Amino acid sequence: MYDLFRFFSSVWFFLIGIRHSIRYESTPDPNSQYIFIANHIAYIDAPIVICSIKHHFRPLGKYELLKVPIFGFIYKFCVITVNRSHAEDRARSLADLRKVLSHGISILVFPEGTFNMTDSPLKDMYDGAFKLAIETGKLLQPIILLDAYDRMNYNNIFSLTPGQSRAIYLDPINPIDYPGQDPKQLKLVAEKIMADKLIAHKASWISSKYLIKSSTH
């Protein structure tokens, strides 16, 4: 299914004039398993990450999308769903992610949970991905999506515009390098790494106050 998704996403990007590219500050091992984490800023994030991740993986996604006609039927077979407003469902989704990891399959999580509708690099993240990294020892592989907001932002699904789309693989984060850290502390490490890179690349939604603050350090 994901091979088909990648094909159709690539064709769609070509037809609408989106030039997608992947840059690697660190190249992931095709034979290794990862917990991929990415920032979440736009409706178009899903096809971007599908085109960007070559590993076999399962994503964590919103359960509300199950209600979408036709798409929801396909969605339930390809995505581990979560209702973040219910603690029991969050626990169930983590258990499902553990099962996927136990079968040697990578996972993808948008730790922010929903769109970052602020002018800061990232909104507050949930702990789940970082808890799994500590429990399993799997590498966290951050990916930043630089242009998704400009291609189709969260304000309007009809805001689609042609142009560049960049996904950048950052250096992986090994939880073993942070002994004794709990999920919240590991989350702060990931947040800082990803936020600093988004600021360095001057992602368009970030307020100038963050760019000025960064330049003074």
VMD Tcl script that draws the C-alpha trace (Angstrom):
set ca {
  {0.00 0.00 0.00}
  {2.74 2.46 0.90}
  {4.56 1.80 -2.36}
  {1.32 2.79 -4.12}
  {0.92 5.84 -1.89}
  {4.49 6.94 -2.71}
  {3.85 6.51 -6.43}
  {0.57 8.43 -6.47}
  {1.96 11.15 -4.18}
  {4.96 11.63 -6.47}
  {2.72 11.83 -9.54}
  {0.38 14.27 -7.78}
  {3.30 16.49 -6.73}
  {4.56 16.53 -10.32}
  {1.17 17.45 -11.73}
  {0.57 20.31 -9.29}
  {4.10 21.68 -9.48}
  {5.51 20.66 -6.11}
  {9.24 19.94 -6.29}
  {9.95 17.59 -3.42}
  {13.50 16.91 -2.26}
  {15.06 15.00 0.60}
  {18.24 16.19 2.27}
  {20.33 14.14 4.66}
  {22.42 15.51 7.47}
  {22.55 11.84 8.42}
  {21.58 8.97 6.14}
  {19.41 6.31 7.83}
  {20.50 2.69 7.61}
  {18.04 0.89 5.29}
  {18.41 -2.23 7.41}
  {17.77 -0.52 10.75}
  {14.53 0.23 12.54}
  {13.59 3.75 13.60}
  {11.01 5.77 15.44}
  {10.56 8.57 12.90}
  {9.40 11.89 14.34}
  {8.44 14.93 12.26}
  {7.01 18.38 12.83}
  {3.34 18.83 11.93}
  {2.37 22.08 10.26}
  {0.08 21.38 7.28}
  {-2.49 19.15 5.62}
  {0.11 18.10 3.09}
  {2.46 16.63 5.72}
  {1.15 13.09 5.14}
  {2.08 12.72 1.45}
  {5.36 14.53 2.12}
  {6.48 12.05 4.77}
  {5.27 9.09 2.69}
  {7.52 10.31 -0.13}
  {10.36 10.97 2.31}
  {10.52 7.70 4.27}
  {11.77 4.73 2.30}
  {11.62 2.27 5.21}
  {8.68 -0.03 5.81}
  {6.75 1.82 8.52}
  {3.41 2.35 10.19}
  {2.28 5.84 11.20}
  {0.23 6.99 14.16}
  {-2.77 9.03 13.00}
  {-5.94 10.71 14.19}
  {-8.91 8.41 14.69}
  {-11.26 11.13 13.38}
  {-10.10 10.41 9.83}
  {-11.75 7.00 10.03}
  {-15.04 8.84 9.47}
  {-14.03 10.15 6.05}
  {-15.94 8.25 3.31}
  {-13.85 5.76 1.30}
  {-10.56 7.20 2.58}
  {-11.44 6.09 6.12}
  {-11.79 2.47 4.98}
  {-8.26 2.44 3.54}
  {-6.93 4.49 6.45}
  {-7.86 1.93 9.11}
  {-5.72 -0.75 7.44}
  {-2.65 1.47 7.06}
  {-2.53 3.61 10.19}
  {-2.50 3.03 13.94}
  {-5.19 5.39 15.15}
  {-5.32 7.35 18.39}
  {-7.85 9.56 20.13}
  {-5.51 11.81 22.10}
  {-8.34 13.18 24.24}
  {-8.81 9.78 25.92}
  {-6.10 8.31 28.14}
  {-7.28 4.74 27.54}
  {-7.04 5.12 23.77}
  {-3.59 6.69 24.04}
  {-2.48 3.66 26.06}
  {-4.01 1.31 23.48}
  {-2.22 3.08 20.62}
  {1.12 2.81 22.43}
  {0.54 -0.93 22.86}
  {-0.17 -1.20 19.12}
  {3.02 0.70 18.31}
  {5.00 -1.64 20.55}
  {3.62 -4.59 18.59}
  {4.68 -3.03 15.31}
  {8.20 -2.39 16.64}
  {8.39 -5.97 17.94}
  {7.83 -7.17 14.37}
  {10.82 -5.21 13.09}
  {8.77 -2.45 11.46}
  {9.57 1.24 11.93}
  {6.94 3.71 13.10}
  {6.19 7.36 12.38}
  {4.82 9.76 14.97}
  {4.01 13.46 14.75}
  {4.81 14.17 18.43}
  {2.98 17.50 18.39}
  {-0.21 15.50 17.87}
  {-1.91 18.11 15.71}
  {-1.03 21.15 13.64}
  {1.35 23.69 15.12}
  {-0.92 26.72 14.88}
  {1.52 29.03 16.63}
  {4.36 31.25 15.42}
  {6.93 29.17 17.30}
  {9.04 26.45 15.64}
  {7.11 23.66 17.38}
  {4.14 23.28 19.70}
  {4.32 21.17 22.85}
  {4.95 17.50 22.12}
  {3.39 14.39 23.63}
  {5.57 11.87 25.46}
  {4.58 8.66 23.64}
  {7.32 8.42 21.01}
  {9.99 9.17 23.59}
  {8.60 6.66 26.03}
  {8.79 3.99 23.33}
  {12.37 4.98 22.46}
  {13.47 4.55 26.08}
  {11.57 1.27 26.49}
  {12.80 -0.30 23.25}
  {16.18 1.38 22.73}
  {15.17 2.26 19.15}
  {16.73 5.28 17.50}
  {14.65 8.42 17.17}
  {15.01 9.78 13.63}
  {13.93 13.44 13.42}
  {12.75 14.81 10.08}
  {11.89 18.47 9.61}
  {9.41 19.58 6.95}
  {10.41 23.08 5.89}
  {7.93 24.10 3.21}
  {4.71 22.25 3.97}
  {3.14 25.36 5.53}
  {3.73 27.29 2.29}
  {2.37 24.53 0.09}
  {-0.92 23.93 1.98}
  {-1.28 25.49 5.41}
  {-3.65 24.48 8.19}
  {-5.98 27.44 7.65}
  {-7.46 26.24 4.38}
  {-7.30 22.98 2.43}
  {-7.67 25.10 -0.73}
  {-4.44 26.97 -0.04}
  {-2.41 24.57 -2.19}
  {0.39 26.27 -4.10}
  {3.23 24.96 -6.28}
  {6.84 25.32 -5.21}
  {9.58 23.53 -3.36}
  {9.10 20.98 -0.61}
  {12.10 20.04 1.53}
  {12.36 17.24 4.05}
  {15.59 17.14 6.03}
  {16.84 14.14 7.97}
  {18.65 15.27 11.11}
  {21.12 13.18 13.09}
  {19.35 10.31 14.88}
  {18.89 10.49 18.64}
  {19.99 7.38 20.50}
  {18.20 7.07 23.86}
  {21.17 5.07 25.14}
  {23.22 8.29 24.93}
  {20.94 9.82 27.57}
  {21.07 7.33 30.47}
  {18.67 7.94 33.31}
  {16.52 10.34 31.32}
  {12.77 9.97 31.44}
  {10.53 10.50 28.37}
  {9.92 14.15 29.19}
  {13.65 14.88 29.33}
  {14.33 13.00 26.09}
  {11.44 14.91 24.51}
  {13.12 18.20 25.45}
  {16.32 17.03 23.76}
  {14.42 16.26 20.54}
  {12.40 19.48 20.71}
  {15.55 21.60 20.98}
  {17.33 19.81 18.13}
  {14.34 20.11 15.78}
  {13.44 23.67 16.79}
  {17.03 24.88 16.36}
  {17.17 23.43 12.84}
  {13.80 24.92 11.87}
  {15.05 28.31 13.07}
  {18.38 27.89 11.27}
  {16.52 27.23 8.01}
  {14.14 30.14 8.71}
  {10.90 28.18 8.29}
  {8.28 30.65 7.12}
  {5.78 30.33 9.98}
  {8.33 31.14 12.68}
  {8.08 34.60 14.24}
  {11.05 36.92 13.77}
  {11.43 37.08 17.56}
  {12.70 33.48 17.56}
  {15.08 34.20 14.68}
  {16.44 37.28 16.45}
  {16.82 35.38 19.72}
  {18.68 32.61 17.93}
  {21.05 35.02 16.19}
  {22.07 36.60 19.50}
  {23.34 33.29 20.95}
}
mol new
graphics top color blue
foreach p $ca { graphics top sphere $p radius 0.5 }
foreach p [lrange $ca 0 end-1] q [lrange $ca 1 end] { graphics top cylinder $p $q radius 0.2 }
display resetview
